[in-house]
């Protein structure tokens, strides 16, 4: 967790409309429910402050961009980096998220993977763009993830969020498909979407 951020920036437990508190789940409880079959292991959701948040269905364009990015990242990644697609990033006892890509040092034990050890998190977003650029960015910042990219699958732009400060990310910028985008902590993964054949979506 980023020690410079106030505890108030962390996810809070929620209340139902009538003011009654909701039951908050822990990561361990959710993982056990998946293990015994109460929750289908293929069900897509994240746990934010103990609250289960369903994830939007992935469209064909989202999947195509993710496949092309994965092909590129796996090809150029140096031996000391791991590129983990759709890994579960456990941020604390009541919060986990599932970025489309998580970059970290290869020698890191997966049990020790937390926000501060992530070199780069990448989200590919279409219908979930507002959530990924809004509430989810706040979660990444609160837990010390030092750089997050949100790829707008429709416009084929990359929104970068980096340089953590007391109030979140100090640097937020949008890059066009033809611009080279270089990760701050993993410069070997610099990418230009147009080089991968990825451009803005065209209407049918």
Order of alpha helices (4+ residues) and beta strands (2+ residues): alpha-beta-beta-alpha-beta-beta-beta-beta-beta-alpha-alpha-beta-beta-beta
